[in-house]
Amino acid sequence: MDAIFLTLHVLQKSSQRSSALNAAKQAPKLQYVPCISTDDLPKPGSATSGVAGGLAICIAVDEKGAVYALGDKCPPVNQPLSFGKVKGGTISDPVLGTEFDLKTGEVRKWCPSGLGKLIGGIFDPVGVPVYPVQAKGKTVNVQVDVNYKANFEADYWSGILDAQGKANGKYY
């Protein structure tokens, strides 16, 4: 009986695994990366979405034709900012009406719509990130931290199998 208990105890100890996060983080590395084609630029007064360095980016064009890049997730509920309207140096959240400054990403009006007043009152006003933009050939490039996505994901444990059925967490 003691041998069985000892064997079971040893098996239990050896099967315990640490859930500590062991992924190494990298230093931030700012770099211009392709986001969208210049052919896909929206007309003045509107916006579109793109991806740069693994980040969702809102590309907005003001009434004068100036191009801006902002984070494409509107606080507080993370709907796409790229569905918003561009007017007077701002882009407005399509659902809650929050207006963000195109140059700084700071909030000018926080959740002014009816639904926005209900939901926005629970949260403190939060702006969106802005990114430098440049056109190079037929591509709109956005300067982002190319290590941001990997550093963000380093904070999350990857189990035996991820949602795609793979153990390494990579995409097919």
N, C-alpha and C positions, 0 to 999 in steps of 0.2 A: 504494500500500500504506500509506503514512504517513497519507493522508487517511482511509482506512478505520479505521485504528487510532485516530486522533484522534477521529473521529466516535463510535466504539464507546466510547472512554474518557469522552467527554462524556456519552453516554447512561447509562453506568454510574453516573457521579457524580450525575446529575440524578435517577436512579431510586432512589437511596438515601434512606431515610426515617428519621427519628429515632423511636425507641420511647420517648422521654422522656414522663413523665407530666405533662401540662400542665393538668389540671383544677384549678381554684382551690378551696381549702377555705374553708368558712365557719365563723364563730365558733359555738361551742355555743349552742343556744337551747332552754332548758327550757320545756316547755309541757304542759299537760294535754290529752290527746287521747283520743277514744273508743277503747275496747278491746273490750268485750263488752256485751251487754244485761244488765240486772239479772235478767231472766227466765232467762238462761243461767248464772247463778251456780251453782256446784256445791253439793251438800249439804255440811254440816259434816264435816270429816275427809277431804275430797277436793279435787281440783284440776281445772282445765280450761285449755285454751290459747286465746290470742287474739293479735291483732296490734295494736300501737300505734306509730305513727310509723315503720312498716316494720320494727319489731323483734318477734321472737317473744317473747311474754310468757306466763308461767305465772300464772294467777290461782288462789290457794290460799285455802281457807276452813278455819280451825281449828275445833276441837270447840265453841268458844264462839260461833262465827259471825263472828269478825273476818276481814276480807279482806286479803290480801297479794298483791303483785305482784313476781315475780322473773323473771330471765332464764330462758327455757324450754330452754336447752341445758345438759345435765349434763356437767361435765368428768369423766373425760378423753375420753370417746368421743362426746359430744354427742347422746345420745338425749334425747327430750323429758322434762323434769322434770314436766310436767303429767300424766304417767301415774303419778306417785308417790303415796304415802300420806302424809297429814298427821296427825301425832300428837305431842303433847307439845311444841309450839312448833317442830317441825321438819317438813320434807318429805323423804322418802327417795327416792333414785334407784331406779327400778323394776328396774334390771338389776344394778347393782353394789352397791346398798345404802347408798351414801354418804348421810349425813344433813346437810341444810343448815338453818341457823337461819332461820326465817321473817322475823325482823326485820332481820337483818344480812346474810344470805346466806353467812355464814362456815360452814366445815366443822365439824361436831361429831364425826362418825365418818367416816373416809375408807375407802371400799371394803371394808366388813367381810364381805361375802359371799364364798363360795368362789372364784367367778370374779373377784370384785372384788379379792381378795388377790393373785391372779395378775396381773391387768392393772394394778391400782392401785399395785402396788409399783414399777412402772416410772416413775410420774409423781409429782410433788410435789402435795400437796393444794392445790386451788384452789376458791375459793368461787364463787358466782353473784351477779350484780348484783341489787339490790333497787330498787324504784321506789315513790314515794308514790302512793297510791290515793285516789280520791274518787268518791262516787256523785253523779250529777247527773241528776235526773229518772229515766228508765229506762235510764241508761247508766252503766257503770263506766268512769271515766276514769283514765288512768295518766300520770304526769308523766315524759316522756322528752325527750331531746335530739332535736328534730325535724330537726336537720341531721346526725345521726349516720350515717344510711344513705348520704346523698350524700357525706359526708366519707370514709366507708369505701370507697365505690366510686371515689372520686377517685384512690385509690392503684392502681387497676387500669387497664391499657391496654385501650381498646376498638378492636378491629381493624377491618378493612375491612367485614366482616360479623360480627355477633355470632351466638350460637347460635340466635336466632330469625330470622336472615336479614336483619337490618336494620343499617344503618350507624350509627344514632344511639344504640343501646343502650337505647332506650325500649321499654316493653312495649306490646303490641297493645291 
